């Protein structure tokens, strides 16, 4: 294969692991334990309790973890509804994590899917409330833009819809805030 066809050149460094920035995960059990704790946290944000995760049967818990290990989408979604309600009216909050530009700070943002007037809350409204300097408008990306799964998300997107369509395996929406240059 010629170099013209090669899109990426990767260099793998396997010394001096940056433990200050990346969680060392020596075993699958460590990774599974970390994932379960994150899932419990997102469940607590959604429902005010982690009980839906804690009452899963041993088989359901095992199936859920195996679905992640083996990238089994069908198995994952056959078990995830036991934890996560598909009815946004039943959610206390939507668990969101915001990753800020030029910072190692992560902002946990529990947001309700509906405001006090029972109107759907949009991503733009949530971001303007939490980061008004970066999101002065609820409709237009002026200073920064939200990126989820590598895609810029329109600010007018209803949070509940975004949550159900773009949830990560730990039950959170992980949104990177990217400055517009």
N, C-alpha and C positions, 0 to 999 in steps of 0.2 A: 504494500500500500504506500503510495507516495505521500509526502508531507502536505501536499495540496488538499488531500481528502481528510486529513486529521483536523478536527475542529478544536480539540482541547489538548494541551500538554499538561499532564498532572505530575506533580512531585509529591511523593508520600514521605512525610517525616514521621519517624516513629520513636524519636528520643525527645526528652524534655517536654513531656506532655504538659499542657498548660492547665494544671489543676485549679489555678485561681479563676479560670474562666469556664472550663468545661468539667462537668461532673464525671469523675472516673467511675466507670461501671465495669467492675472486674468479672461479673457473672451475669447470666440471664436472670437469676433470681434477684440480683440487685436492681437490674433494669425493670423487672416486673414489679418489684416492691415500690420503686419510684413511680412507675406508671399508675399503680393502684392508688397511691397517695394523691397523685394529681387528679385522678378520676373522682376520688372522694371529695376533694376540694371543689372541683367544678360542680359536682352533684350538690354539695352544701350551698353553693352560690345559687344554683337553680331552684332548690326546694327548701332551703333553710335547714336541711338535715342530710347526712350522708347515708341514711338508712337504705335507700334503693340499691346502693352498691354493697352495703354490708349484709343485706338479706339475700343476695344472689346465691343460688345453690352452688355447691362445689363444681358441678358439671358446667353450669352457665359461666362461672368465673373462669374455669379452665378453657371453655370454648372461646370466650372473649379474648383471653390472652393468646391462645393458639391462632385465632383469626388474625391477630396482629403479627405474630411471628411468621406466619405463612402467607401473609398478604391476601387473606381470604375475605373479600368484600362481602359476599353473601352471608357467611357465618357471622361476621362482625355485626351487620345490620339485622340479623335475626335475633341478636342478644342485646344490642344497644338500646332498643326501645323499652327494655325492662328497667333501664336506669333513667332514660331521658324521655320526657313526655313529648309527644308530637303535637300537642295542643299548647300553643304559646300562651294561652290564657291561664294555664295551670303553672306556668313558670313564675317563680318569685322574681328572679333576675336572670339575665343572660350573661354568662361568664366570658369576659373578654380580657385578653392581655395585650397591652400596647407596648411595642418596642420603639423607643425614641431614638431619633437620629443623633449620631455622635455621642452616644451615651450607653453605658451598660445598665441603665436603670430600666426596669420593667414596671409598668403601671397596671395594676389589676383594676378592672373597670366593671363592676357589676352594674348592669343597666336594666331597667324594666323594659319590657317590650311595648308597653302602652303608657302614655302619660296620664295625668290626672283627669283629662277630658276624654279618656278612653280612645285616643288617637294613636295610631302606630308610630313608634319612635324610629327615626331614621339614623343611619350611621353618622350623617352630618350633624344631627342634633346632639348625639352623644359626644362626638369629638369636640364640637364647639363648647359644650358644657365643661369638659375636662381640660381641653387644650385650646382655649380661646385665642392665644397668641399665634398658634399654628393654623387654626381653623376659624378665621373671623367670619366665614360664610358657611351656612348649612347646606348650600347647593353647589358651590364652585370651589375647586381646589385652587387656592391662590398662593399659599406659602408652602404647603405640604400636601401630600396625598396618602391615602391609606392603601396598603398593598397586602393582599391576602392570597396565599398559595401562588405568589408571583404575579398576581393580576391586580391592576388598579381598580378599586371598587368605587362605583359612583356613590356620592354622598347621599343621594336620595333613596338609596336601598333600605328597605325596612329591615330593622335588626333581626326580627324573628325569622324572616325569610332567609337572610344571610346566615343566621345560626344553623338553621336546618339544612341548608345546602352546602355549607363550607366548614362544618365543625371538624376539629382535629380529633385524633384518637383519644385524647385525654379529656374531651368534653369542653374544651375552651375554643374560642376564636382567637387565633394568634395574629395580630395585625401589626405590621411594620409601618411606621410613619416615615415617609421618605420626603426629604426636602425637594422642592421643585427648583431646578437650577436655571 
